[in-house]
Amino acid sequence: MINGFSEWAAAERLIQSSPLEQLKGRCVAIDAVAHIQKSLTKGDTKESLLPALGGNPFNIENTLDTQIKQFRDSGIKPLFVFHGINASGEHHKLITAELLAKKIDEAWDLYNASNPDQAVVAFGTACLFDSEHIYRYVQSLLHRKRVPFLVAPYSAYAQIAYMEGDVVDAIQGSSELLVFNTQKVILDMDFESMTFTWVTRQSCIDNLALGNAQLWNDACLLAGSNLLLTLPQLDNDATAVRIPKIRAAADMLKRLSMSGNTICLQHADEPLNRQFDYLDNYRKAIMSIQHHVITTISGEMVTLNKETAPNDVHSFIGQRLPDEIYYYVSRGTLGTSVLSWRTSGQIVEKPPVDGGTSITYQTLIRDKLLHSRRKSLALLSQSLHRFYQHKDVNLKLFFGPQDTQGIPLDVTNAGDVKAMISKWHVGKPLIANRMKQTKVDSCSLLFAIESLSSTDFAKSTITPKKAADKIMRDVQEIQSNALWRYLHLNDYIADDHTLSERGQMLSRAYAKAKSSGLETDQFDEPLLLGVELLRLQILNTDNLFPVPPYHGAPYRGSETDQRNTLLVSRVACLGRLRHEPIGYTGPLSRHLLAYNSCVSAARHAQRDMLDMSLCTMLLDGDVDRSIGEKAMRDIGFGLPFIRDNDCGLSIAVKHYLDELSADDQPTSSESRQSVKDKGKKTWFPHVIDFEESLQYAFSLWDAMTAAVKDAPTSLVSANLRDEWMKVDTWLSGRR
């Protein structure tokens, strides 16, 4: 939202209202991000403690169901449009994230000072923090519920503006749409009053800018929005009477008789302007509005106003990718993270929801995950134009120097990763037969690992492209090959297609989880993440997060009790808490939230690598490009690591074990049941079956213990194994 727009437009009576019935039978393109953000921050759907838990809102699917029903009951046909690949020059998102991180830090201070009500309010001001991971999960829900959506090549604003009139009947979204060449924007739909509010771009231009469209655009940009940060000189305005930022920006432009570019140039050497690289980012924003890249109704990639576009469109949009990639992005088949890194030449690492001030998290991002990211980028680059194969990518960190280009990833020297996984073209008949043998009816990480337990089958999967019968057309066939390639690239499968030592370790964990009665979707992702965290050397009892600021670690019982509780709680962080579709009520832990940030980073790295394994299959012609749109969506949304975790289950386990450690008889059945009853009735009133949640966490623990117990010392040190076994013995009497 443009800063001050709503206040200004309401005061000037520019916002009009009409009966919702006027939209009956109409197709409305909806700015999906603005729609989701409104759900996160307004009314009954707001979950104030979302920044304190991480992950997805507990009521997100329930909210979406309600909204879909409202659209259908009103006869409105929504088309949700999401942002796609990040355009160059979007570093203002880093600044915005840092400002929200400070708000969350203040909320934790209130919580630790025993001011819970004030803390909840403070957390609620930062509900939009780190919400990007929610969007792809929402896309998967929309696909499952058969609601149409589109992912724009780059900006959803530009895409929606292009669609107005010719493709859809109306558009709805944030005020940023009014900067683009739109006519009328629906700001809100009220299904209770059965009305909608809207505004025309021309009325805004006439009122604020005296009919001058360029002055209007400049005022919108300098006021601050999702397109550009607020001009620092407007933020530092010391006048007694506060006026809406958009009005203040317009007044400045008219008073000085200057363009936005001239004002930015005049202040270019001032400290904050220099820190934000404001002049350059302003110019990129202006050019991207005029010459953004959109996809036409026929699927063609087009630069707006191409006849007047400069030769360096890549400098404000990013380097061009093959057109077919934008198609896969538009259907949600591929995520955009690695694609954004590749086109911009930079990874801009924002602070996580816990603040990211720990050495543990910073080391993870700066050092430990580079190997995975390098492989993902190299795999993509080796299927693209040679330009990309000789151009590196830099990592820019929120905790590092902001005046440098960042840390080079050395992508060009990652080796021939594409050739490494080039012999996975396993046909549908072979896969179907193996599924019958393993009694599996769907493609999953479990099947990908379990299928290779047979040496004969593993050998039969060595299928160079020239030996493959035909290109892949079946959804499960494509998914299986993508998973095998990802697991091979990630060292779970050896070059002879048998399970590596790490793959065997994961297989033992899976076998134990199955014997515990868990469903596949309850353990296949969590246990692989657990093995990854062992690889990253952060699944242990070490004090990874210092106090302050990371309060909320186990504190009851002996030091041994506390260390043991910590390890079991960290394993529980791999799973999800089953919670009613309502905002969370219960205890918090910044310590476990920080650990969840590490789990989340590892999870995203897995999906990034999996996306690129699939992407190269598509680019290299291994997959039939004529398969239907539904199948294309099924492929992407049927692969793992779509949905992020919260730390709710970890907090529940920590509280249970902590409370037992304060009891004189922590292993007695009476004590255990008493604490479980207290958890169900007092601490976690909206958890669906508190005891079952604990049992689920302990089943994950058993599976990880099975993996650790027989793991070679090259994967798990003898000291860690011994410590793990001691914790297992300690836990056995407390379950």
SULBELDA-V626003 format. One record per backbone hydrogen bond with DSSP energy under -0.5 kcal/mol. NH is the residue of the N-H (numbers start at 1). CO is the residue of the C=O. Records with the same first field share a line. If there is no record, write none. Layout:
NH=CO, CO
This chain:
3=224
5=2
8=4
9=5
10=6
11=7
12=8
13=10
14=9
15=9
16=14, 198
18=196
20=194
22=19
23=20
24=21
25=75
26=23
28=26, 77
29=27, 170
30=28, 79
31=172
32=30, 81
33=81
35=31
36=32
37=33
38=34
39=35
40=36
41=37
42=38
45=42
46=43
47=40
48=46
50=47
51=48
52=49
53=49, 50
54=50
56=644
60=57
63=59
64=60
65=61
66=62
67=63
68=64
69=65
70=66
71=67
72=68
73=69
74=70
75=72
76=71
77=26
78=76
79=28
80=148
81=30
82=80, 150
84=154
85=153
90=87
93=90
94=91
95=91
96=92
97=93
98=94
99=95
100=96
101=97
102=98
103=99
104=100
105=101
106=102
107=103
108=104
109=105
110=106
111=107
112=108
113=109
114=111
115=110
119=115
120=116
121=117
122=118
123=119
124=120
125=121, 122
126=123
127=124
129=126
131=128
134=131
135=131, 132
136=132
137=133
138=134
139=135
140=136
141=137
142=138
143=139
144=140
145=141
146=143
147=142
148=146
150=80
151=330
152=82, 150
159=155
160=156
161=157
162=158
163=159
164=160
165=168
166=164
167=163
168=163
169=27
170=27
172=29
173=186
177=174
178=175
179=176
180=176, 177
182=180
185=199
186=171
187=185, 197
188=197
190=195
191=189
194=190
195=190
196=18
197=188
198=16
199=185
201=183
204=200
205=201
206=202
207=203
208=204
209=204, 205
210=206
211=205
212=209
213=211
216=212
217=213
218=214
219=215
220=216
221=217
222=218
223=219
224=220, 221
225=228
231=222
234=231
235=231
236=232
237=234
242=240
246=3
247=244
248=244
249=245
250=246
251=247
252=248
253=249
254=250
255=251
256=252
257=253
258=253
263=259
264=260
265=261
266=262
267=263
268=265
270=267
274=270
275=271
276=272
277=274
278=273
281=277
282=278
283=279
284=280
285=281
286=282
287=283
288=284
289=285
290=286
291=287
294=302
296=300
299=296
302=294, 300
304=292, 302
306=303
308=305
309=305, 306
313=310
315=312
316=313
317=313
318=314
319=343
325=322
326=322
327=323
328=324
329=325
330=326
331=327
332=329
333=328
334=328
340=336
341=337
342=338
343=339
344=340
345=341
346=341
347=394
348=346
349=347, 396
350=348
355=352
360=544
362=358
363=359
364=360
365=361
366=362
367=363
368=363
369=364
370=367
373=369
374=370
375=371
376=372
377=373
378=374
379=375
380=376
381=377
382=378
383=380
384=381
388=385
389=385
390=386, 387
391=388
394=345
395=407
396=347, 394
397=395
398=349
400=397
404=401
407=395
408=406
409=393
413=410
414=411
417=415
420=416
421=417, 418
422=419
424=421
425=423
431=427
432=428
433=429
434=430
435=431
436=432
437=433
438=434
439=435, 436
440=435
448=444
449=445
450=446
451=447
452=449
453=450
454=451
455=453
458=454
459=455
460=456
461=457, 458
462=459
463=423, 461
465=422
467=464
468=464, 465
472=622
478=474
479=475
480=476
481=477
482=478
483=479
484=480
485=481
486=482
487=483
488=484
489=485
490=486
491=488
492=487
493=487
494=498
497=494
499=452
500=492
504=500
505=501
506=502
507=503
508=504
509=505
510=506
511=507
512=508
513=509
514=510
515=511
516=512
517=514
518=513
522=519
523=519, 520
524=520
527=523
528=524
529=525
530=526
531=527
532=528
533=529
534=530
535=531
536=532
537=534
538=533
539=533
540=538
544=542
550=546
551=549
562=558
563=559
564=560
565=561
566=562
567=563
568=564
569=565
570=566
571=567
572=568
573=569
574=571
575=572
579=577
580=686
582=580
590=551
591=551
593=589
594=590
595=591
596=592
597=593
598=594
599=595
600=596
601=597
602=598
603=599
604=600
605=601
606=602
607=603
608=604
609=605
610=606
611=607
612=608
613=609
614=610
615=611
616=612
617=613
618=614
619=615
620=616
621=618
622=617
623=617
624=472
627=624
632=628
633=629
634=630
635=631
636=632
637=633
638=634
639=636
647=53
651=647
652=648
653=649
654=650
655=651
656=652
657=653
658=654
659=655
660=656
661=657
662=658, 659
663=660
666=663
668=665
672=668
673=669
674=670
675=671
676=672
677=673
678=674
679=675
680=676
681=677
682=678
683=678
684=679
687=684
688=578
689=687
693=689
694=690
695=691
696=692
697=693
698=694
699=695
700=696
701=697
702=698
703=699
704=700
705=701
706=702
707=703
708=704
709=705
710=706
711=708
715=712
716=712
721=717
722=718
723=719
724=720
725=721
726=722
727=723
728=724
729=725
730=726
731=727
732=728
733=729, 730
734=731
